[in-house]
Amino acid sequence: MPATDPILPATNGVIRRSGCTGADSAAGTGTVSLDVLAARRARSLPPGVRYELKGLAFTLPPVRALPVDLPESSGGDTAELLRLVLGEAMIGRMAAAGFTLGDFELICEDWRRRNGLVDGTARLLPAGGRSGGSR
């Protein structure tokens, strides 16, 4: 093999994973910047899903795009999380349009399924900081 490989760039013996650069560690402090990885993950999320029922249309974002405090605020309950995401104004419009609890349940089930959260197999997100919660 020749001294320099035309396919692989010259290195100082350190091999970096794809997407990682020296900028990932802030000036030798040992701090890893996750900005690039977080931006990449955000771009990889599926688009929101537009639902239409009884003449009313609304879009629900992917669960992984929600603010970190929302699942905790909902206690892990999909219906409560959906209420927080939609907001009370939209919930009022849904009630005025004639939505039933069964309709709301159907939306919750479809939203969970589209986000890979099948009933009985996973909470919305890990318990995180809750006391006694496991990861």
Summary of the structure (lengths in Angstrom):
residues: 135
radius of gyration: 22.0
end to end distance: 47.5
largest distance: 75.1
contacts: 261
relative contact order: 0.11
helix: 43%
strand: 9%
